[in-house]
Amino acid sequence: MRSTPDFRLQTKEQTNHQHQDFCFQLLNNKIMTIKGTIENIEYRNTAGHEKKVVTLVPDHRQRAFVEFRGRRMDDLHGYKENDEIAVDVTLEGKISKNSGIQYNNLVAQEVLAAG
């Protein structure tokens, strides 16, 4: 059983990002687990970077888009739409070099059948 991630709020003065008033920092590289139903599995190849993005529905009001990159894409074999799964993810925050837009990605570390 994994512990709940430790989030701490930082002010603008405490972070290196110019346009960010607040940011959440995941401490100690802890992993979160998201459980839900697979709504969609989409393959994407952008500039040679392959990944599969799983649309996961934890409940009927929310959606999580989880990225499976590299060898993690093979972890999805045997799973299909409407399967219940649990995915261990890490948070990866990025700022686009071109547009300055901020992104938070959920990157898969492990997938298991929920039950």
C-alpha positions as CSV (number, residue, x, y, z in Angstrom):
1,M,0.0,0.0,0.0
2,R,1.5,3.3,-1.0
3,S,1.3,6.4,1.1
4,T,-0.5,9.5,0.1
5,P,1.8,12.0,-1.7
6,D,3.1,14.9,0.2
7,F,2.1,18.1,-1.6
8,R,3.3,21.5,-0.4
9,L,2.3,24.9,-1.8
10,Q,5.1,27.2,-2.8
11,T,4.8,30.9,-3.5
12,K,6.2,32.7,-6.5
13,E,9.3,33.8,-4.6
14,Q,10.1,30.1,-3.7
15,T,10.0,28.8,-7.3
16,N,12.2,29.5,-10.4
17,H,9.2,29.8,-12.8
18,Q,8.6,33.4,-13.8
19,H,4.9,33.2,-14.7
20,Q,3.8,30.9,-12.0
21,D,2.1,32.3,-8.9
22,F,1.8,28.9,-7.2
23,C,3.0,25.4,-7.9
24,F,2.5,22.1,-6.3
25,Q,5.7,20.1,-5.7
26,L,5.6,16.4,-5.3
27,L,8.2,15.6,-2.7
28,N,10.5,12.6,-2.6
29,N,9.3,11.3,-6.0
30,K,6.4,9.6,-4.4
31,I,3.9,7.8,-6.7
32,M,0.2,8.3,-6.7
33,T,-2.3,5.5,-7.7
34,I,-5.3,6.3,-9.9
35,K,-8.1,3.8,-10.2
36,G,-10.7,3.9,-12.9
37,T,-12.3,2.6,-16.1
38,I,-10.5,2.8,-19.4
39,E,-12.5,5.0,-21.7
40,N,-10.0,5.2,-24.6
41,I,-6.4,4.1,-25.5
42,E,-4.8,6.4,-28.1
43,Y,-1.4,5.9,-29.8
44,R,0.5,9.2,-30.4
45,N,3.8,9.8,-32.2
46,T,5.0,13.4,-32.1
47,A,8.4,14.1,-33.6
48,G,9.5,10.5,-33.0
49,H,8.3,10.4,-29.4
50,E,5.9,7.5,-29.1
51,K,3.4,7.1,-26.3
52,K,0.0,5.8,-25.6
53,V,-2.4,8.0,-23.8
54,V,-5.1,6.3,-21.7
55,T,-8.3,8.2,-20.8
56,L,-9.1,6.9,-17.4
57,V,-12.4,7.7,-15.7
58,P,-12.2,7.5,-11.9
59,D,-15.8,8.5,-11.6
60,H,-18.4,9.9,-14.0
61,R,-17.4,13.5,-13.3
62,Q,-13.7,13.4,-13.9
63,R,-11.1,12.1,-16.4
64,A,-7.4,11.6,-16.1
65,F,-5.1,11.3,-19.1
66,V,-2.2,9.0,-18.3
67,E,0.8,8.7,-20.6
68,F,2.5,5.4,-21.2
69,R,5.9,6.0,-22.8
70,G,8.6,3.7,-24.1
71,R,8.6,0.2,-22.7
72,R,5.6,1.1,-20.5
73,M,3.4,1.0,-23.7
74,D,3.7,-2.8,-23.6
75,D,2.2,-2.8,-20.1
76,L,-1.2,-2.1,-21.8
77,H,-1.3,-5.3,-23.8
78,G,-4.4,-7.2,-22.6
79,Y,-6.3,-4.1,-21.5
80,K,-9.1,-2.6,-23.4
81,E,-11.9,-0.1,-23.1
82,N,-14.2,-0.6,-20.1
83,D,-11.5,-2.5,-18.1
84,E,-11.0,-1.4,-14.5
85,I,-7.4,-0.7,-13.8
86,A,-5.1,0.9,-11.2
87,V,-2.2,3.0,-12.5
88,D,0.8,4.2,-10.4
89,V,1.8,7.6,-11.8
90,T,4.3,10.3,-11.2
91,L,3.7,14.0,-11.9
92,E,5.8,15.7,-14.5
93,G,5.4,19.5,-14.9
94,K,6.7,21.2,-18.0
95,I,6.7,24.7,-19.5
96,S,6.5,24.8,-23.3
97,K,9.7,26.4,-24.8
98,N,7.6,27.8,-27.7
99,S,4.5,29.1,-26.1
100,G,5.2,29.3,-22.4
101,I,2.1,27.2,-21.6
102,Q,2.4,25.1,-18.4
103,Y,1.5,21.4,-18.5
104,N,1.2,18.7,-15.8
105,N,1.5,15.2,-17.1
106,L,0.6,12.0,-15.4
107,V,3.3,9.5,-16.4
108,A,2.6,5.8,-15.8
109,Q,5.0,3.7,-13.8
110,E,2.9,0.5,-13.3
111,V,-0.5,-0.7,-14.3
112,L,-2.6,-3.4,-12.5
113,A,-6.1,-4.8,-12.9
114,A,-8.3,-3.2,-10.3
115,G,-10.1,-5.5,-8.0
